[in-house]
């Protein structure tokens, strides 16, 4: 994710660069919050097994790889 700090600002025009950077960085924070809430629901779905819920969440990385 450190590469985003170098690459993302160059995608926006100079006059909107700070706004574009702020929106793109805050977007990741919102996604993390949704992930935390979803993880709690998954744990309750699997009867309190954090290991099973975590194993399901790791499949996201396989999908993102392709």
PQR file of N, CA, C, O and H, with PARSE charges and radii, in Angstrom:
ATOM      1  N   UNK A   1       0.800  -1.183   0.000 -0.4000 1.5000
ATOM      2  CA  UNK A   1       0.000   0.000   0.000 -0.0000 2.0000
ATOM      3  C   UNK A   1       0.853   1.260   0.000  0.5500 1.7000
ATOM      4  O   UNK A   1       0.346   2.344  -0.290 -0.5500 1.4000
ATOM      5  N   UNK A   2       2.102   1.142   0.311 -0.4000 1.5000
ATOM      6  CA  UNK A   2       2.963   2.325   0.318 -0.0000 2.0000
ATOM      7  C   UNK A   2       3.118   2.884  -1.087  0.5500 1.7000
ATOM      8  O   UNK A   2       3.319   4.087  -1.254 -0.5500 1.4000
ATOM      9  H   UNK A   2       2.513   0.261   0.546  0.4000 1.0000
ATOM     10  N   UNK A   3       3.028   2.036  -2.091 -0.4000 1.5000
ATOM     11  CA  UNK A   3       3.112   2.507  -3.461 -0.0000 2.0000
ATOM     12  C   UNK A   3       1.983   3.438  -3.840  0.5500 1.7000
ATOM     13  O   UNK A   3       2.138   4.287  -4.717 -0.5500 1.4000
ATOM     14  H   UNK A   3       2.865   1.058  -1.955  0.4000 1.0000
ATOM     15  N   UNK A   4       0.848   3.282  -3.183 -0.4000 1.5000
ATOM     16  CA  UNK A   4      -0.289   4.169  -3.448 -0.0000 2.0000
ATOM     17  C   UNK A   4       0.043   5.608  -3.104  0.5500 1.7000
ATOM     18  O   UNK A   4      -0.425   6.532  -3.768 -0.5500 1.4000
ATOM     19  H   UNK A   4       0.722   2.592  -2.470  0.4000 1.0000
ATOM     20  N   UNK A   5       0.845   5.801  -2.078 -0.4000 1.5000
ATOM     21  CA  UNK A   5       1.199   7.167  -1.683 -0.0000 2.0000
ATOM     22  C   UNK A   5       2.070   7.841  -2.746  0.5500 1.7000
ATOM     23  O   UNK A   5       2.094   9.067  -2.843 -0.5500 1.4000
ATOM     24  H   UNK A   5       1.226   5.050  -1.539  0.4000 1.0000
ATOM     25  N   UNK A   6       2.759   7.067  -3.515 -0.4000 1.5000
ATOM     26  CA  UNK A   6       3.592   7.634  -4.568 -0.0000 2.0000
ATOM     27  C   UNK A   6       2.853   7.712  -5.901  0.5500 1.7000
ATOM     28  O   UNK A   6       3.063   8.648  -6.672 -0.5500 1.4000
ATOM     29  H   UNK A   6       2.740   6.071  -3.436  0.4000 1.0000
ATOM     30  N   UNK A   7       1.999   6.746  -6.174 -0.4000 1.5000
ATOM     31  CA  UNK A   7       1.372   6.642  -7.487 -0.0000 2.0000
ATOM     32  C   UNK A   7       0.073   7.430  -7.586  0.5500 1.7000
ATOM     33  O   UNK A   7      -0.157   8.107  -8.589 -0.5500 1.4000
ATOM     34  H   UNK A   7       1.828   5.986  -5.547  0.4000 1.0000
ATOM     35  N   UNK A   8      -0.780   7.356  -6.567 -0.4000 1.5000
ATOM     36  CA  UNK A   8      -2.094   7.989  -6.641 -0.0000 2.0000
ATOM     37  C   UNK A   8      -2.069   9.497  -6.847  0.5500 1.7000
ATOM     38  O   UNK A   8      -2.858   9.988  -7.655 -0.5500 1.4000
ATOM     39  H   UNK A   8      -0.593   6.807  -5.753  0.4000 1.0000
ATOM     40  N   UNK A   9      -1.222  10.262  -6.177 -0.4000 1.5000
ATOM     41  CA  UNK A   9      -1.262  11.710  -6.386 -0.0000 2.0000
ATOM     42  C   UNK A   9      -1.031  12.126  -7.831  0.5500 1.7000
ATOM     43  O   UNK A   9      -1.561  13.146  -8.272 -0.5500 1.4000
ATOM     44  H   UNK A   9      -0.581   9.863  -5.521  0.4000 1.0000
ATOM     45  N   UNK A  10      -0.266  11.368  -8.556 -0.4000 1.5000
ATOM     46  CA  UNK A  10       0.032  11.728  -9.943 -0.0000 2.0000
ATOM     47  C   UNK A  10      -1.150  11.495 -10.883  0.5500 1.7000
ATOM     48  O   UNK A  10      -1.143  11.983 -12.013 -0.5500 1.4000
ATOM     49  H   UNK A  10       0.165  10.540  -8.197  0.4000 1.0000
ATOM     50  N   UNK A  11      -2.153  10.764 -10.435 -0.4000 1.5000
ATOM     51  CA  UNK A  11      -3.316  10.501 -11.275 -0.0000 2.0000
ATOM     52  C   UNK A  11      -4.281  11.681 -11.336  0.5500 1.7000
ATOM     53  O   UNK A  11      -5.099  11.767 -12.252 -0.5500 1.4000
ATOM     54  H   UNK A  11      -2.159  10.367  -9.517  0.4000 1.0000
ATOM     55  N   UNK A  12      -4.192  12.585 -10.374 -0.4000 1.5000
ATOM     56  CA  UNK A  12      -5.123  13.694 -10.289 -0.0000 2.0000
ATOM     57  C   UNK A  12      -4.489  14.967 -10.832  0.5500 1.7000
ATOM     58  O   UNK A  12      -3.275  15.149 -10.733 -0.5500 1.4000
ATOM     59  H   UNK A  12      -3.528  12.516  -9.630  0.4000 1.0000
ATOM     60  N   UNK A  13      -5.313  15.855 -11.410 -0.4000 1.5000
ATOM     61  CA  UNK A  13      -4.761  17.140 -11.836 -0.0000 2.0000
ATOM     62  C   UNK A  13      -4.259  17.932 -10.627  0.5500 1.7000
ATOM     63  O   UNK A  13      -4.704  17.694  -9.504 -0.5500 1.4000
ATOM     64  H   UNK A  13      -6.299  15.706 -11.489  0.4000 1.0000
ATOM     65  N   UNK A  14      -3.354  18.851 -10.847 -0.4000 1.5000
ATOM     66  CA  UNK A  14      -2.725  19.576  -9.755 -0.0000 2.0000
ATOM     67  C   UNK A  14      -3.740  20.287  -8.874  0.5500 1.7000
ATOM     68  O   UNK A  14      -3.584  20.297  -7.653 -0.5500 1.4000
ATOM     69  H   UNK A  14      -2.993  19.044 -11.759  0.4000 1.0000
ATOM     70  N   UNK A  15      -4.766  20.876  -9.453 -0.4000 1.5000
ATOM     71  CA  UNK A  15      -5.733  21.652  -8.674 -0.0000 2.0000
ATOM     72  C   UNK A  15      -6.618  20.764  -7.792  0.5500 1.7000
ATOM     73  O   UNK A  15      -7.217  21.256  -6.836 -0.5500 1.4000
ATOM     74  H   UNK A  15      -4.892  20.868 -10.445  0.4000 1.0000
ATOM     75  N   UNK A  16      -6.711  19.467  -8.096 -0.4000 1.5000
ATOM     76  CA  UNK A  16      -7.563  18.561  -7.319 -0.0000 2.0000
ATOM     77  C   UNK A  16      -6.757  17.470  -6.626  0.5500 1.7000
ATOM     78  O   UNK A  16      -7.325  16.495  -6.133 -0.5500 1.4000
ATOM     79  H   UNK A  16      -6.224  19.067  -8.873  0.4000 1.0000
ATOM     80  N   UNK A  17      -5.463  17.625  -6.587 -0.4000 1.5000
ATOM     81  CA  UNK A  17      -4.600  16.556  -6.087 -0.0000 2.0000
ATOM     82  C   UNK A  17      -4.841  16.237  -4.610  0.5500 1.7000
ATOM     83  O   UNK A  17      -4.935  15.064  -4.250 -0.5500 1.4000
ATOM     84  H   UNK A  17      -5.002  18.416  -6.987  0.4000 1.0000
ATOM     85  N   UNK A  18      -4.939  17.232  -3.766 -0.4000 1.5000
ATOM     86  CA  UNK A  18      -5.132  16.994  -2.335 -0.0000 2.0000
ATOM     87  C   UNK A  18      -6.494  16.347  -2.065  0.5500 1.7000
ATOM     88  O   UNK A  18      -6.607  15.463  -1.216 -0.5500 1.4000
ATOM     89  H   UNK A  18      -4.863  18.185  -4.059  0.4000 1.0000
ATOM     90  N   UNK A  19      -7.507  16.782  -2.776 -0.4000 1.5000
ATOM     91  CA  UNK A  19      -8.834  16.194  -2.605 -0.0000 2.0000
ATOM     92  C   UNK A  19      -8.848  14.740  -3.063  0.5500 1.7000
ATOM     93  O   UNK A  19      -9.399  13.879  -2.378 -0.5500 1.4000
ATOM     94  H   UNK A  19      -7.416  17.500  -3.466  0.4000 1.0000
ATOM     95  N   UNK A  20      -8.258  14.469  -4.192 -0.4000 1.5000
ATOM     96  CA  UNK A  20      -8.199  13.099  -4.695 -0.0000 2.0000
ATOM     97  C   UNK A  20      -7.431  12.168  -3.778  0.5500 1.7000
ATOM     98  O   UNK A  20      -7.822  11.020  -3.567 -0.5500 1.4000
ATOM     99  H   UNK A  20      -7.810  15.168  -4.748  0.4000 1.0000
ATOM    100  N   UNK A  21      -6.338  12.673  -3.238 -0.4000 1.5000
ATOM    101  CA  UNK A  21      -5.552  11.878  -2.297 -0.0000 2.0000
ATOM    102  C   UNK A  21      -6.357  11.581  -1.040  0.5500 1.7000
ATOM    103  O   UNK A  21      -6.376  10.444  -0.568 -0.5500 1.4000
ATOM    104  H   UNK A  21      -6.020  13.605  -3.410  0.4000 1.0000
ATOM    105  N   UNK A  22      -7.011  12.582  -0.505 -0.4000 1.5000
ATOM    106  CA  UNK A  22      -7.790  12.398   0.717 -0.0000 2.0000
ATOM    107  C   UNK A  22      -8.932  11.414   0.536  0.5500 1.7000
ATOM    108  O   UNK A  22      -9.171  10.567   1.396 -0.5500 1.4000
ATOM    109  H   UNK A  22      -6.995  13.505  -0.889  0.4000 1.0000
ATOM    110  N   UNK A  23      -9.634  11.524  -0.577 -0.4000 1.5000
ATOM    111  CA  UNK A  23     -10.749  10.617  -0.836 -0.0000 2.0000
ATOM    112  C   UNK A  23     -10.255   9.185  -1.006  0.5500 1.7000
ATOM    113  O   UNK A  23     -10.851   8.257  -0.459 -0.5500 1.4000
ATOM    114  H   UNK A  23      -9.440  12.212  -1.276  0.4000 1.0000
ATOM    115  N   UNK A  24      -9.193   9.000  -1.744 -0.4000 1.5000
ATOM    116  CA  UNK A  24      -8.711   7.636  -1.972 -0.0000 2.0000
ATOM    117  C   UNK A  24      -8.134   7.006  -0.709  0.5500 1.7000
ATOM    118  O   UNK A  24      -8.264   5.797  -0.522 -0.5500 1.4000
ATOM    119  H   UNK A  24      -8.709   9.754  -2.188  0.4000 1.0000
ATOM    120  N   UNK A  25      -7.505   7.784   0.155 -0.4000 1.5000
ATOM    121  CA  UNK A  25      -6.968   7.221   1.394 -0.0000 2.0000
ATOM    122  C   UNK A  25      -8.074   6.948   2.399  0.5500 1.7000
ATOM    123  O   UNK A  25      -8.013   5.949   3.116 -0.5500 1.4000
ATOM    124  H   UNK A  25      -7.399   8.766   0.003  0.4000 1.0000
ATOM    125  N   UNK A  26      -9.081   7.808   2.470 -0.4000 1.5000
ATOM    126  CA  UNK A  26     -10.193   7.590   3.402 -0.0000 2.0000
ATOM    127  C   UNK A  26     -11.069   6.426   2.947  0.5500 1.7000
ATOM    128  O   UNK A  26     -11.695   5.764   3.774 -0.5500 1.4000
ATOM    129  H   UNK A  26      -9.130   8.620   1.887  0.4000 1.0000
ATOM    130  N   UNK A  27     -11.119   6.176   1.658 -0.4000 1.5000
ATOM    131  CA  UNK A  27     -11.911   5.061   1.130 -0.0000 2.0000
ATOM    132  C   UNK A  27     -11.416   3.738   1.711  0.5500 1.7000
ATOM    133  O   UNK A  27     -12.215   2.856   2.026 -0.5500 1.4000
ATOM    134  H   UNK A  27     -10.611   6.715   0.985  0.4000 1.0000
ATOM    135  N   UNK A  28     -10.120   3.605   1.850 -0.4000 1.5000
ATOM    136  CA  UNK A  28      -9.565   2.369   2.438 -0.0000 2.0000
ATOM    137  C   UNK A  28      -9.981   2.222   3.892  0.5500 1.7000
ATOM    138  O   UNK A  28     -10.217   1.106   4.355 -0.5500 1.4000
ATOM    139  H   UNK A  28      -9.471   4.322   1.594  0.4000 1.0000
ATOM    140  N   UNK A  29     -10.075   3.328   4.621 -0.4000 1.5000
ATOM    141  CA  UNK A  29     -10.494   3.281   6.017 -0.0000 2.0000
ATOM    142  C   UNK A  29     -11.938   2.787   6.120  0.5500 1.7000
ATOM    143  O   UNK A  29     -12.263   1.986   6.996 -0.5500 1.4000
ATOM    144  H   UNK A  29      -9.883   4.235   4.245  0.4000 1.0000
ATOM    145  N   UNK A  30     -12.784   3.259   5.239 -0.4000 1.5000
ATOM    146  CA  UNK A  30     -14.185   2.834   5.246 -0.0000 2.0000
ATOM    147  C   UNK A  30     -14.307   1.355   4.891  0.5500 1.7000
ATOM    148  O   UNK A  30     -15.134   0.644   5.463 -0.5500 1.4000
ATOM    149  H   UNK A  30     -12.520   3.910   4.527  0.4000 1.0000
ATOM    150  N   UNK A  31     -13.501   0.898   3.964 -0.4000 1.5000
ATOM    151  CA  UNK A  31     -13.521  -0.527   3.622 -0.0000 2.0000
ATOM    152  C   UNK A  31     -13.061  -1.381   4.804  0.5500 1.7000
ATOM    153  O   UNK A  31     -13.596  -2.466   5.027 -0.5500 1.4000
ATOM    154  H   UNK A  31     -12.830   1.475   3.499  0.4000 1.0000
ATOM    155  N   UNK A  32     -12.087  -0.906   5.551 -0.4000 1.5000
ATOM    156  CA  UNK A  32     -11.625  -1.646   6.729 -0.0000 2.0000
ATOM    157  C   UNK A  32     -12.721  -1.724   7.785  0.5500 1.7000
ATOM    158  O   UNK A  32     -12.866  -2.748   8.452 -0.5500 1.4000
ATOM    159  H   UNK A  32     -11.652  -0.024   5.370  0.4000 1.0000
ATOM    160  N   UNK A  33     -13.486  -0.661   7.941 -0.4000 1.5000
ATOM    161  CA  UNK A  33     -14.586  -0.675   8.907 -0.0000 2.0000
ATOM    162  C   UNK A  33     -15.663  -1.671   8.501  0.5500 1.7000
ATOM    163  O   UNK A  33     -16.188  -2.401   9.342 -0.5500 1.4000
ATOM    164  H   UNK A  33     -13.369   0.172   7.399  0.4000 1.0000
ATOM    165  N   UNK A  34     -15.988  -1.701   7.230 -0.4000 1.5000
ATOM    166  CA  UNK A  34     -16.973  -2.675   6.738 -0.0000 2.0000
ATOM    167  C   UNK A  34     -16.448  -4.089   6.941  0.5500 1.7000
ATOM    168  O   UNK A  34     -17.206  -4.989   7.302 -0.5500 1.4000
ATOM    169  H   UNK A  34     -15.561  -1.107   6.547  0.4000 1.0000
ATOM    170  N   UNK A  35     -15.167  -4.287   6.712 -0.4000 1.5000
ATOM    171  CA  UNK A  35     -14.569  -5.605   6.918 -0.0000 2.0000
ATOM    172  C   UNK A  35     -14.639  -6.063   8.362  0.5500 1.7000
ATOM    173  O   UNK A  35     -14.888  -7.237   8.636 -0.5500 1.4000
ATOM    174  H   UNK A  35     -14.551  -3.557   6.418  0.4000 1.0000
ATOM    175  N   UNK A  36     -14.419  -5.135   9.287 -0.4000 1.5000
ATOM    176  CA  UNK A  36     -14.492  -5.494  10.706 -0.0000 2.0000
ATOM    177  C   UNK A  36     -15.911  -5.894  11.101  0.5500 1.7000
ATOM    178  O   UNK A  36     -16.104  -6.855  11.847 -0.5500 1.4000
ATOM    179  H   UNK A  36     -14.217  -4.182   9.064  0.4000 1.0000
ATOM    180  N   UNK A  37     -16.888  -5.169  10.610 -0.4000 1.5000
ATOM    181  CA  UNK A  37     -18.283  -5.512  10.908 -0.0000 2.0000
ATOM    182  C   UNK A  37     -18.673  -6.844  10.274  0.5500 1.7000
ATOM    183  O   UNK A  37     -19.372  -7.648  10.890 -0.5500 1.4000
ATOM    184  H   UNK A  37     -16.732  -4.389  10.005  0.4000 1.0000
ATOM    185  N   UNK A  38     -18.228  -7.071   9.065 -0.4000 1.5000
ATOM    186  CA  UNK A  38     -18.533  -8.326   8.379 -0.0000 2.0000
ATOM    187  C   UNK A  38     -17.879  -9.503   9.085  0.5500 1.7000
ATOM    188  O   UNK A  38     -18.477 -10.574   9.190 -0.5500 1.4000
ATOM    189  H   UNK A  38     -17.660  -6.417   8.565  0.4000 1.0000
ATOM    190  N   UNK A  39     -16.663  -9.315   9.566 -0.4000 1.5000
ATOM    191  CA  UNK A  39     -15.973 -10.394  10.271 -0.0000 2.0000
ATOM    192  C   UNK A  39     -16.739 -10.802  11.525  0.5500 1.7000
ATOM    193  O   UNK A  39     -16.825 -11.989  11.841 -0.5500 1.4000
ATOM    194  H   UNK A  39     -16.178  -8.445   9.481  0.4000 1.0000
ATOM    195  N   UNK A  40     -17.293  -9.832  12.237 -0.4000 1.5000
ATOM    196  CA  UNK A  40     -18.086 -10.149  13.417 -0.0000 2.0000
ATOM    197  C   UNK A  40     -19.319 -10.963  13.075  0.5500 1.7000
ATOM    198  O   UNK A  40     -19.683 -11.878  13.815 -0.5500 1.4000
ATOM    199  H   UNK A  40     -17.223  -8.868  11.981  0.4000 1.0000
ATOM    200  N   UNK A  41     -19.959 -10.645  11.972 -0.4000 1.5000
ATOM    201  CA  UNK A  41     -21.127 -11.409  11.537 -0.0000 2.0000
ATOM    202  C   UNK A  41     -20.731 -12.814  11.105  0.5500 1.7000
ATOM    203  O   UNK A  41     -21.464 -13.771  11.356 -0.5500 1.4000
ATOM    204  H   UNK A  41     -19.663  -9.902  11.371  0.4000 1.0000
ATOM    205  N   UNK A  42     -19.582 -12.943  10.460 -0.4000 1.5000
ATOM    206  CA  UNK A  42     -19.121 -14.270  10.050 -0.0000 2.0000
ATOM    207  C   UNK A  42     -18.803 -15.151  11.252  0.5500 1.7000
ATOM    208  O   UNK A  42     -19.110 -16.343  11.254 -0.5500 1.4000
ATOM    209  H   UNK A  42     -18.987 -12.165  10.256  0.4000 1.0000
ATOM    210  N   UNK A  43     -18.194 -14.565  12.264 -0.4000 1.5000
ATOM    211  CA  UNK A  43     -17.864 -15.332  13.466 -0.0000 2.0000
ATOM    212  C   UNK A  43     -19.148 -15.842  14.122  0.5500 1.7000
ATOM    213  O   UNK A  43     -19.204 -16.994  14.553 -0.5500 1.4000
ATOM    214  H   UNK A  43     -17.945 -13.597  12.262  0.4000 1.0000
ATOM    215  N   UNK A  44     -20.165 -15.007  14.200 -0.4000 1.5000
ATOM    216  CA  UNK A  44     -21.422 -15.466  14.794 -0.0000 2.0000
ATOM    217  C   UNK A  44     -22.102 -16.503  13.902  0.5500 1.7000
ATOM    218  O   UNK A  44     -22.760 -17.410  14.412 -0.5500 1.4000
ATOM    219  H   UNK A  44     -20.119 -14.072  13.850  0.4000 1.0000
ATOM    220  N   UNK A  45     -21.957 -16.388  12.583 -0.4000 1.5000
ATOM    221  CA  UNK A  45     -22.536 -17.375  11.660 -0.0000 2.0000
ATOM    222  C   UNK A  45     -21.890 -18.751  11.839  0.5500 1.7000
ATOM    223  O   UNK A  45     -22.571 -19.774  11.759 -0.5500 1.4000
ATOM    224  H   UNK A  45     -21.423 -15.651  12.168  0.4000 1.0000
ATOM    225  N   UNK A  46     -20.585 -18.775  12.081 -0.4000 1.5000
ATOM    226  CA  UNK A  46     -19.868 -20.038  12.262 -0.0000 2.0000
ATOM    227  C   UNK A  46     -19.827 -20.479  13.725  0.5500 1.7000
ATOM    228  O   UNK A  46     -18.964 -21.268  14.108 -0.5500 1.4000
ATOM    229  H   UNK A  46     -20.031 -17.944  12.146  0.4000 1.0000
ATOM    230  N   UNK A  47     -20.740 -19.984  14.531 -0.4000 1.5000
ATOM    231  CA  UNK A  47     -20.861 -20.438  15.910 -0.0000 2.0000
ATOM    232  C   UNK A  47     -19.707 -20.024  16.804  0.5500 1.7000
ATOM    233  O   UNK A  47     -19.345 -20.758  17.724 -0.5500 1.4000
ATOM    234  H   UNK A  47     -21.442 -19.344  14.219  0.4000 1.0000
ATOM    235  N   UNK A  48     -19.126 -18.863  16.549 -0.4000 1.5000
ATOM    236  CA  UNK A  48     -18.047 -18.366  17.389 -0.0000 2.0000
ATOM    237  C   UNK A  48     -16.664 -18.813  16.973  0.5500 1.7000
ATOM    238  O   UNK A  48     -15.692 -18.526  17.671 -0.5500 1.4000
ATOM    239  H   UNK A  48     -19.420 -18.268  15.801  0.4000 1.0000
ATOM    240  N   UNK A  49     -16.549 -19.505  15.858 -0.4000 1.5000
ATOM    241  CA  UNK A  49     -15.246 -19.978  15.404 -0.0000 2.0000
ATOM    242  C   UNK A  49     -14.557 -18.896  14.570  0.5500 1.7000
ATOM    243  O   UNK A  49     -14.861 -18.707  13.392 -0.5500 1.4000
ATOM    244  H   UNK A  49     -17.339 -19.738  15.291  0.4000 1.0000
ATOM    245  N   UNK A  50     -13.642 -18.208  15.201 -0.4000 1.5000
ATOM    246  CA  UNK A  50     -12.901 -17.161  14.509 -0.0000 2.0000
ATOM    247  C   UNK A  50     -12.003 -17.753  13.424  0.5500 1.7000
ATOM    248  O   UNK A  50     -11.756 -17.111  12.403 -0.5500 1.4000
ATOM    249  H   UNK A  50     -13.395 -18.362  16.157  0.4000 1.0000
ATOM    250  N   UNK A  51     -11.518 -18.964  13.641 -0.4000 1.5000
ATOM    251  CA  UNK A  51     -10.635 -19.619  12.665 -0.0000 2.0000
ATOM    252  C   UNK A  51     -11.378 -19.893  11.357  0.5500 1.7000
ATOM    253  O   UNK A  51     -10.830 -19.657  10.280 -0.5500 1.4000
ATOM    254  H   UNK A  51     -11.719 -19.485  14.471  0.4000 1.0000
ATOM    255  N   UNK A  52     -12.600 -20.380  11.432 -0.4000 1.5000
ATOM    256  CA  UNK A  52     -13.354 -20.659  10.215 -0.0000 2.0000
ATOM    257  C   UNK A  52     -13.720 -19.368   9.485  0.5500 1.7000
ATOM    258  O   UNK A  52     -13.647 -19.298   8.258 -0.5500 1.4000
ATOM    259  H   UNK A  52     -13.045 -20.572  12.307  0.4000 1.0000
ATOM    260  N   UNK A  53     -14.109 -18.357  10.241 -0.4000 1.5000
ATOM    261  CA  UNK A  53     -14.437 -17.072   9.619 -0.0000 2.0000
ATOM    262  C   UNK A  53     -13.195 -16.456   8.970  0.5500 1.7000
ATOM    263  O   UNK A  53     -13.281 -15.901   7.874 -0.5500 1.4000
ATOM    264  H   UNK A  53     -14.168 -18.413  11.238  0.4000 1.0000
ATOM    265  N   UNK A  54     -12.059 -16.552   9.630 -0.4000 1.5000
ATOM    266  CA  UNK A  54     -10.813 -16.033   9.066 -0.0000 2.0000
ATOM    267  C   UNK A  54     -10.390 -16.781   7.818  0.5500 1.7000
ATOM    268  O   UNK A  54      -9.865 -16.182   6.879 -0.5500 1.4000
ATOM    269  H   UNK A  54     -11.990 -17.003  10.519  0.4000 1.0000
ATOM    270  N   UNK A  55     -10.615 -18.082   7.802 -0.4000 1.5000
ATOM    271  CA  UNK A  55     -10.283 -18.876   6.612 -0.0000 2.0000
ATOM    272  C   UNK A  55     -11.134 -18.453   5.419  0.5500 1.7000
ATOM    273  O   UNK A  55     -10.653 -18.429   4.286 -0.5500 1.4000
ATOM    274  H   UNK A  55     -11.042 -18.568   8.564  0.4000 1.0000
ATOM    275  N   UNK A  56     -12.380 -18.125   5.671 -0.4000 1.5000
ATOM    276  CA  UNK A  56     -13.253 -17.674   4.587 -0.0000 2.0000
ATOM    277  C   UNK A  56     -12.806 -16.308   4.066  0.5500 1.7000
ATOM    278  O   UNK A  56     -12.834 -16.059   2.860 -0.5500 1.4000
ATOM    279  H   UNK A  56     -12.770 -18.145   6.592  0.4000 1.0000
ATOM    280  N   UNK A  57     -12.400 -15.440   4.963 -0.4000 1.5000
ATOM    281  CA  UNK A  57     -11.970 -14.103   4.565 -0.0000 2.0000
ATOM    282  C   UNK A  57     -10.695 -14.157   3.733  0.5500 1.7000
ATOM    283  O   UNK A  57     -10.510 -13.322   2.848 -0.5500 1.4000
ATOM    284  H   UNK A  57     -12.377 -15.642   5.942  0.4000 1.0000
ATOM    285  N   UNK A  58      -9.822 -15.105   3.990 -0.4000 1.5000
ATOM    286  CA  UNK A  58      -8.584 -15.198   3.215 -0.0000 2.0000
ATOM    287  C   UNK A  58      -8.838 -15.540   1.751  0.5500 1.7000
ATOM    288  O   UNK A  58      -7.962 -15.343   0.908 -0.5500 1.4000
ATOM    289  H   UNK A  58      -9.972 -15.784   4.709  0.4000 1.0000
ATOM    290  N   UNK A  59     -10.008 -16.042   1.447 -0.4000 1.5000
ATOM    291  CA  UNK A  59     -10.340 -16.322   0.042 -0.0000 2.0000
ATOM    292  C   UNK A  59     -10.411 -15.037  -0.785  0.5500 1.7000
ATOM    293  O   UNK A  59     -10.284 -15.078  -2.009 -0.5500 1.4000
ATOM    294  H   UNK A  59     -10.720 -16.201   2.131  0.4000 1.0000
ATOM    295  N   UNK A  60     -10.613 -13.905  -0.124 -0.4000 1.5000
ATOM    296  CA  UNK A  60     -10.639 -12.625  -0.828 -0.0000 2.0000
ATOM    297  C   UNK A  60      -9.310 -12.394  -1.534  0.5500 1.7000
ATOM    298  O   UNK A  60      -9.275 -11.867  -2.646 -0.5500 1.4000
ATOM    299  H   UNK A  60     -10.717 -13.872   0.870  0.4000 1.0000
ATOM    300  N   UNK A  61      -8.219 -12.790  -0.888 -0.4000 1.5000
ATOM    301  CA  UNK A  61      -6.910 -12.597  -1.499 -0.0000 2.0000
ATOM    302  C   UNK A  61      -6.730 -13.470  -2.736  0.5500 1.7000
ATOM    303  O   UNK A  61      -6.063 -13.063  -3.688 -0.5500 1.4000
ATOM    304  H   UNK A  61      -8.247 -13.218   0.015  0.4000 1.0000
ATOM    305  N   UNK A  62      -7.311 -14.653  -2.733 -0.4000 1.5000
ATOM    306  CA  UNK A  62      -7.254 -15.500  -3.923 -0.0000 2.0000
ATOM    307  C   UNK A  62      -8.044 -14.875  -5.078  0.5500 1.7000
ATOM    308  O   UNK A  62      -7.600 -14.896  -6.226 -0.5500 1.4000
ATOM    309  H   UNK A  62      -7.853 -14.983  -1.960  0.4000 1.0000
ATOM    310  N   UNK A  63      -9.194 -14.330  -4.769 -0.4000 1.5000
ATOM    311  CA  UNK A  63     -10.013 -13.681  -5.807 -0.0000 2.0000
ATOM    312  C   UNK A  63      -9.290 -12.457  -6.332  0.5500 1.7000
ATOM    313  O   UNK A  63      -9.284 -12.215  -7.539 -0.5500 1.4000
ATOM    314  H   UNK A  63      -9.555 -14.313  -3.837  0.4000 1.0000
ATOM    315  N   UNK A  64      -8.681 -11.680  -5.449 -0.4000 1.5000
ATOM    316  CA  UNK A  64      -7.985 -10.457  -5.863 -0.0000 2.0000
ATOM    317  C   UNK A  64      -6.734 -10.776  -6.683  0.5500 1.7000
ATOM    318  O   UNK A  64      -6.286  -9.951  -7.479 -0.5500 1.4000
ATOM    319  H   UNK A  64      -8.686 -11.877  -4.468  0.4000 1.0000
ATOM    320  N   UNK A  65      -6.184 -11.947  -6.494 -0.4000 1.5000
ATOM    321  CA  UNK A  65      -4.967 -12.323  -7.222 -0.0000 2.0000
ATOM    322  C   UNK A  65      -5.242 -12.474  -8.718  0.5500 1.7000
ATOM    323  O   UNK A  65      -4.379 -12.185  -9.547 -0.5500 1.4000
ATOM    324  H   UNK A  65      -6.548 -12.617  -5.848  0.4000 1.0000
ATOM    325  N   UNK A  66      -6.448 -12.927  -9.054 -0.4000 1.5000
ATOM    326  CA  UNK A  66      -6.785 -13.164 -10.461 -0.0000 2.0000
ATOM    327  C   UNK A  66      -7.605 -12.093 -11.025  0.5500 1.7000
ATOM    328  O   UNK A  66      -7.969 -12.148 -12.199 -0.5500 1.4000
ATOM    329  H   UNK A  66      -7.149 -13.162  -8.380  0.4000 1.0000
TER
END
